[in-house]
Amino acid sequence: MAAADLDTINSTQTAGVQYLGQIYKALKDAFGFIGGTSGSATGGAATLPANPVGFVTMTLPNGTSVKVPYYN
């Protein structure tokens, strides 16, 4: 294998690793506030479908704790 081919492979691999790092950071920034799940929640003003499977608990950047329903 020629040195130029190895350089191309190396630079492609480096770019791929850097891109995966960017994806990881973006996912962590977007979903880092998720704190778990809950079987019930109270309050709220929206009309939602009946019988959610559960609730994802999150802490918003301002410190407010919220529960978001999820369904099958």
C-alpha positions as CSV (number, residue, x, y, z in Angstrom):
1,M,0.0,0.0,0.0
2,A,1.4,3.4,-1.0
3,A,2.1,6.1,1.6
4,A,-0.5,8.3,0.0
5,D,-3.1,5.6,0.5
6,L,-2.2,5.3,4.2
7,D,-2.3,9.1,4.6
8,T,-5.8,9.1,3.1
9,I,-6.9,6.3,5.4
10,N,-5.4,8.1,8.4
11,S,-7.0,11.4,7.6
12,T,-10.4,9.8,7.0
13,Q,-10.2,7.9,10.2
14,T,-9.2,11.1,12.1
15,A,-12.1,13.0,10.5
16,G,-14.5,10.2,11.5
17,V,-13.4,10.2,15.1
18,Q,-13.7,14.0,15.3
19,Y,-17.2,13.8,13.8
20,L,-18.3,11.1,16.3
21,G,-17.0,13.4,19.1
22,Q,-19.2,16.3,17.7
23,I,-22.2,13.9,17.6
24,Y,-21.6,12.9,21.1
25,K,-21.3,16.5,22.3
26,A,-24.5,17.4,20.5
27,L,-26.4,14.5,22.0
28,K,-25.1,15.2,25.4
29,D,-26.1,18.9,25.1
30,A,-29.5,18.0,23.8
31,F,-30.4,15.2,26.2
32,G,-28.1,15.7,29.1
33,F,-31.0,17.0,31.2
34,I,-33.0,13.7,31.1
35,G,-33.0,12.3,34.6
36,G,-35.1,9.1,34.5
37,T,-38.7,8.0,34.3
38,S,-41.8,8.1,36.5
39,G,-45.1,6.2,36.6
40,S,-47.2,9.3,37.3
41,A,-47.3,13.1,37.2
42,T,-49.6,15.8,38.3
43,G,-50.5,19.2,36.9
44,G,-50.3,20.5,33.4
45,A,-52.7,22.4,31.1
46,A,-52.6,20.3,27.9
47,T,-55.2,17.7,26.9
48,L,-53.2,14.5,26.3
49,P,-54.1,11.0,25.1
50,A,-55.2,8.8,28.0
51,N,-52.9,6.2,29.6
52,P,-49.3,7.2,29.0
53,V,-46.9,4.3,29.6
54,G,-44.9,6.6,31.9
55,F,-43.1,9.9,32.1
56,V,-39.6,11.0,31.3
57,T,-38.3,13.2,34.1
58,M,-36.1,16.2,33.1
59,T,-34.5,19.1,34.8
60,L,-34.6,22.2,32.5
61,P,-31.6,24.5,32.3
62,N,-33.4,27.0,34.7
63,G,-33.6,24.2,37.3
64,T,-37.3,23.4,36.9
65,S,-38.2,19.7,37.1
66,V,-40.7,18.5,34.5
67,K,-42.3,15.2,33.5
68,V,-43.0,14.5,29.8
69,P,-45.4,11.6,29.0
70,Y,-44.5,8.8,26.6
71,Y,-46.7,6.3,24.9
72,N,-46.5,2.9,23.2
